Amino acid sequence: MKKLDIISCGEVMVELFGSGTLSQSPTFHKAYAGDTMNMISMATKLGLKCGYITNVGNDPFKDYLLDEWKALNIDLECTQIIEGFNGVHFTVLQEDNNRQFVYYRKDSAASKLDVKSINENYLKTAKVFHTSSLTQCISESAREAVSEYLIKSKSLGITTSFDTNFRSNIWSASDAKNAILDVIKYIDILSPSYPEEVNKVFELDTPVDMIKFGLAQGCKLVVVKCGEEGAYIGNSNRIIYAQPITPKGLLDTTGAGDSFLGGFFYSYIKDMNLEDNMRYAITSAGLKVSARGGIQSQPSKNEVEKYLNLVKVKEINHHYLN
């Protein structure tokens, strides 16, 4: 029987990236991106064995996507090839380091993910099942599938992970909140971002408020990604914090939070302590931002371990949990 560390479920889009502005870029280069794939890509580069659940459209991009994932050694047993197209987004990194996007994803193959894709025997091979709010919002059938995957994984004793990756161009903050609250009791590890998701989706003020809320809802661990302000990780006993590091400079933050989670889960599955969970997470994200792209610029294990000691972890007073 095969053994996987993480099974992730979601959407991957073909990425065409240019320079300057979308209207003026003379050429676009091909890549791919998707929050749930970005995360396991980082985890795989650190040494974990991961599988991916999605639908891939039978269009000219199919072979490119499958070949790229196989090159990463991602297990694709439950990746289905169906009639249809793969979603595409165009993007540029502007001079102010902000990203400009245009998405073409409605009715894509990945959006047709549904409960029929659930394979209990496949889930049993994993230690962690991971998905996201972004997967919930691409279609009603995908939202239902996310719920059923979390319920089934939880019932099988698999650790469940959920990234509250909010996209205001797809649905409202209130719709996102309701969808997350529908499944939160089945989530072991909750990973929101601050300030946008903590403030807009959960209507809370601080990362510590977010951790307390998640724990009160039954989550075992809450990981709050704060971008340039660092990150917090909290469980029922303690909360820790660390500032970010950028040892090779800062160019592109695309997918930094996904690399953060990939680093976190590598150390989590290796049974490291909370401080090392933070070190691997912060370092993976901090190295990723040194170059362009969500996956292409992810660091190797050797690179990550070279800079772990730069991360200074601070304990937050225990009385915050009372």
N, C-alpha and C positions, 0 to 999 in steps of 0.2 A: 504494500500500500504506500502510495506517495505521501510525503510529508511536506507541507508548506508552512512557512512562518506567517504570512499575511495573504489573505484573499481580499482584493479590492474590487469595487463595483462602481461603474460610472460611465462617463462619456469622454471620448477623445476626439478632438477636432484637428483637421489639417490646418496648419498655420502657414500663412504667406506673409513674410515680414519684409518691409522696405525701410527706407530712410527718409528723413525730413518730415513730410506730411503725406497722408494717404493720397491726396489729390495730386501731389507733385512727384512722388517717388517713381523713378523711371523703371525700376526692376523690383521684383519680389522674389525672395528665397523661400524654399519649402522646408517646413519642419512640422512638428505636431505638438499638441499640448492638451492637457486635461488634468484637473486637480488630483483626481484619484489615481491617475497613471503617474503623474509627476512624483507623487509621494512614494509609490513602490519602486519607481526608477531609482530614487535616492537610496532607499532601503536595500535594493538589490546591489547597488554599487558598493555598499558597505559590507555586503556579504550575506544578506538574507535571501531566502527562496520565496518568491511571491507569485501569485496567480492573479489573473484579471478576468472579470466578467463584464462583457459589453456586447453590443451588436456592431458589426462592421458591414458597411454597404458594399455591394458587389459592383463597385465602380472602378475607374482606373487607379484610384488611390489605395485600393484594398491591399495589393501586394506590397506597396511601400510600407504601410502601417504594420502589417503582419511581420514583414522582414525586420523592421526596426525593433519590434518587441521581442522577436525570437533572438535577435542579436544581444539583447539585454538579459536573455535567459528567463523571460517571463513565461510562466506556464499559461497556455491558452486553451486548455481543455474545454472550458465553458465560455469561450469567446465564439459567438455564432456569426456566420456569414449569411446575410439575408439580402433579398432584393432591395434596392434603394441606393441612396447616396450618403456619403460621409459629410458631416458638417464641416464648414470652412470658416475661418476668420482671417481677416486682413489686419495687420497691425504695424505700427511704426513706434519707435522710441524717439520722442521729440527732444529738442535741445534742452528743455527744462526738466528732462528725465521722466516726464509723464508719458503714459502710453495712450495711443489713439487706436481704437478698435472698431471694426465693422464685422458683425456676425451674420452668417447664413447657416442656420441650424434647424429651423422649423421643419418638422416631419422627417428629420434625418434618421438614419438607421438606428443610431444610439438612442434616440428619443422613443423608439418602439420597444425598448426594454420592458419586460412584463414579468408577472409571477411565474409564467411557464418556464422561465430560465432557471428557476431554483432547483438545484441538485443537492439534496441533503448529503449524499455520500461525498460529494466534492467538498462541501463546507466542513465536513468532519476531518478533512486533512489539514486544516489550518488552526493556528493558535489565536489569530486575530482576524476579524472581519471588519473591513473599513469601507465607509461610503460618505456621502456628503449631502448637504442641503442643495447644492447645485444639481446633483443627480435627481433629487426630488422634484425640482422645478422644471425639468425639460419636457415633462408630459405627465398626464394623469396616471398612465399605466406605469411610468417609471416611479412616480411617487408611491403607488401601491406596492410596487416591487421592493422599494427601499424598506417600507414598513415590514413586509413579510420576511425579507432577508434578516432584518434586525431581530424580529421575533423568533425566527427559526434558529439563528445563530445563538441567541441568548439561551434558548431552550436546550441547545446542544452543549452548553457550557463553554462556548467560544467567547473570548473577550471581544466586545463590540466597540468600535471606534467611529466617531461621527464628527466631521468637519463642518461647522456652520457657515459654509462659504456662500455668503449672500450676494446676489446679483440684482441690483435695483433695475436693470434694463429688462429683466424677465418677469419679476413679480414684486409685490410691495413688501415692506418690512413686516406689516401685520400678517400677511399671508405666510411669509417665511416663518414667523414666530409660531403661528398656529400649527404649521406642518411639523416644526421641530418639537413642539410640546406634545404633539400626537405620538411621538416615538421616544421621547426622552427617557421614559422609564425602562426602555430596552437598551440604553446606551451606558456603557461602562466608562469610556473615555471620551469626554466632550472637548472639542477644540475650536473655540470662537476666536475672533480677532477683535482687538481694541484699537481705535475707539468705535469704528463703524458698527460692528455687529453687537457689541456690548451696549452701546448707546441707542442705536436705531432699532435693532431687532428685539433685544431683550429689555430695553428701556431701563437700563441700570447705569450707574455712574462710573464705577471703577472696576479694574480687573479683580480686585479682592471681592467686591460685590458679586461679580460674575462667578467666581469660584464658590462662594458661599451658596449662591443660587443653585448651581449645578449639583453640588453635594446634597443640598436639601431635596433635590428632585430624584436622588438615588444614584447619581454618577459616582464612580469610585475615584476618579481622577479628572481634574479640569486643567487643561493646558490653554493659557491665554497668550496668543501671539500679538505683540504690540509694535511690530515694525521697528522703526528707528528708536523706539523706547525700550526694546528688549522683550522679555517674556516673563510670565509667572506660571508656576506649576503648583497645584495644591491638591492634597488629599485630606482625609478626615483628621489627620494628625498635625500637618504642617503645610506652610506655604513658602516657596522659595522664589527668588527673583534674580535675573541676571541682565546686564546691559548687553547690547549687540557688539559683535566685533566684525571688522572688515579688513582683515590683514592684507588683502590684495587690492583694496580699493572698492569703490562703489560705482557701478555702471548701470545695472538693470535689476530691479527688484522683482521682475516677473517670476512667479513660482517660488519665491523665497519661503513663504509659509509652508508650501508643500515639501520643500527640501528640509525645512525645520522638522516637520512631522516624520519624514523619512529617517532623519538622524535620531529623533526621539525614539521611534519604534525599534530601531536597531538596538539601542542600548536597553530599552524596556524588555525586549524579548530575550536579550542576553542576561537578564536578571541583574542589571547594574542598579546602583542606588539612585535616588532622585537627583542628586547633584550631577552625576554622570549623565543621566537622562538629559538634563539641561545643557551640559557641555557639548554633547554630541549634536543636539538640536541647534543650538546657537551657532556652533562652528560650521555645520553643514549649510545653514542659511547664509552665514557670513561670507563663506567662500563662493557660494553660488552667485551672489550679487556682483561679483567682480567681472563678469562677462555677460554677453547677451543670451537671452533665451531661458525658458523654464527648465529644460532638460539638458541641452547641449553643454551648459556651463556648470552642471553639477560636479562636485569634486570627487576624487577617488578616496578610498579609505585611508591611504597613506597621507594624503593631503590633510584630511580631517584630523587625524590623530597627531599630526605635527603641530597643530594650533590649539588643541584642547585646553592647554594650560593657560591660555590667554583669557578664558572665560572665568570671571569671578562671580561666584554664587553667594547670594546673601539670603539669610533667613528672615522672614517676616514674622513679627511677633505672634505667638500662638493665640493670644486673646482675640485676634480677629475672627477665629473660628467659633467662638463662643456665641 
